[in-house]
Amino acid sequence: MRSLVLALAASLTLAGCSAESVWAPDEEVARAAYRHDGPPRLTLYTMINNGNGSGAHTSLMVNGSQRVIFDPAGSFNKAKHLPERNDVLFGINPQVEDVYTRYHARETFRVQIQQLDVSPELAERALQLVKANGPVPQAQCSFATSRILAELFPSQIPTSWYPRKTAEAFGQIPGVTEQTLYEYDSDDNSNVLAAWDPQRAKAQ
């Protein structure tokens, strides 16, 4: 009986750690695909609490053969404006990129933006890794992102559960540039999504 209870507890624990799989149809992903004309680049986003300085979220934008955002366990696409496959958001044109950063920056949070130009081969490898990662459970955004970065930069970036530690490690790579976005609107960031008109953005 004790073994049965332990097995049941283990299965419930594993179920609690799982994440929902989201898989947009091929035609939606193909239609949304966007290739930015800038250099192949990795952009690490770290959302930081303005009150206590702790890291709140980690995500990674990859500009390779197309530009996507790996937003592990993120809430940005709650309105389902973008095709998504297991935390990978497609169609990241300049308007979407702008909305993404402004959605996260508000009076209680700032966004640390770190960019690194890389070779086309490394950008494509990053694209493959984020696509293959699978859905990420809540509170594992930094762990999932740092694990991918650790594969891209062996021995330079350790895996970490803490967004700021991941940002610090990424910042040590030669060539990384950094800026911080501050905005002072309220914590109710739903207005950013409400004001975003995907059709108008596409036309622009």
N, C-alpha and C positions, 0 to 999 in steps of 0.2 A: 504493500500500500504506500509505504514511504517513497519507493521508487516512482510509483505512478504520480504522486503529488509533485515530486521534484521534476519529472518530465513535463507535467502540465505547466508548472511554473516557468520552466525554461522556454516552452513553446509560447507562452503568453509574453514573456520578456522579449523574445525575438519578434513577435508580432508587433509589439509596441515600438520596436526600432525600425520597422519597415517604412517605406515611403510609397506613396501612390505613383504608379507609372502613368505618364501622359505621353501620347504618341500621335502627333498631328499627321494627317494623310500626306503622301508624297507630293500630290499636286499643290497643296497649300505651302509646303516647305519650298518647293521649286519656284512657286510664284513669288514668294517673299524674299528669296535669296538676294543678298546685297553684297557687292564687293566694293569696299572703299578704295579710292584711288591713292590713298596714302601708302606709306611703306608697311611691310609686314610688321605687326606690332602686337605686344601683349599689354593690356591695361588692367592693373589690379585695383579694385575698389575696396576700400575699407571704411565702413560706417562706424563713427566714433561718438560715444555719448559725451555731450558737452558738459554734463554735470560732473561725472566722475572719471572721464577719460578712458573708460573701458571700451573695447571693441565690441560692436554689436552685430556686424555682418561682414562677410567677405564674398566677393564675386570676381569674375575674370572675363574681360572682353578679349576676344581673339580676332585679329584681322589677318586672315589667310586667303584662301581661294574664295571665301566669303567671310562676312563679319557676323559673329554671333556673341551672345553673352551667356556665360555659364553662371547661372544665378541659383546656386544650390539652396534648396529649402527657402527660396525667396518668395516675396509676396507681390512683386511688381506686376506680374501678369495675371493678377486676380480677375481683371476684366476680360481676359482671353482675347486681347487685341492682336497678339502675335502668335504665330505658329510655335508650338513648343514640343520638344521631345525630351522628356526626363530632365528638366531643369536647364536645358539648352534653348535659348530664345533666338529665333531667326528673324532676319529682316532689320538688322540694326543699322539703319541709315542715320545721318546726323540729327534728324528730328527726334528719332527714338532715343538716341544716345543722350540728347539734351533732357528729354523727359525723364529718362532713367535716373540721371544724377539729381535732378531737381525733386524727383519723387522721394529720394532718400535724405536730402539735405533739408533741415528745418530747424526750428529754434532749439530743439533738444539734441540734434545730431548734425555732425559735419561729415563730409565725404573726403577722404584722402584718396587722391588719384595718382597712381604711379604708372609710368609708361616706359616701355623698353622696346626699341626697334630690334628686330631679330631677323635671321635669315628666312627666306621663304620656306625652307625645309623645316625649320623649327616651328614656324607658325602653323604649317600644315600638320606637324606632329601634335601640336597643342590642340588643333581642331579635332583631330582623330581621338585624342584622349578625352576631351570633354564630351564628345558624342558617345563614346563607349562607356562613360562612367556609370550611367544609370541614375535613377532618382535618389536624392539624398534626404535622409531623415532630418527632422528638426534638430537644431543646435549642432549640426555637423558641417556647417558651411566652410569654416576655416580648415577643418581636417580634410575635407574632400578636395578643396582648392590647393592646399599645401601639398597634398599627396601627388597631385598632377604636376605642380611646379617642381617637386622633388624628382620626378621622372625626367623633366625637361632640363633640370640643372642639378645633376647628381652631385652629392656631397656639399652643395652650396645652400640648399634650402631643406630644413628638416620638416617633417610633418608636425603640425601643431593644432590643438583645439582652439587656440586663442588668436583672433583676427589681428591684433596688433603685433604679436610675435611673427606671424606670417608676413605682415607688411614690413617689419624690421629686417627680416631675412631677405626678402625680395629687394629691399632698398640697398642692400650691400652689393648687389650685382653691378658691375661696372656698366655705365650707360643709362641707368635708371634715372628718369626725371620725375619730379614730384610737385604737385600743387594740391591745395585744399579748398574745397568749395563750402562756403558758409551761406546759409539762407535763414531767414527769420520769420517764415510763415508758421502757422500753428501746427501742432502735432497731427491734426486731421489732414493727412496728405492725400485724401481721396479727391480733393479738388484738383490736384495736378492731373490725375487720370481723367477726371470728368471734363477738364478743359482740353484734353488731347483728342483731336479729331484725326484719326488715322487716314481717312480719305483725303483730307486737306493736306496732311503731311506728305502723303504719297504724291499728290499733285505738285507740291513744291520741290 
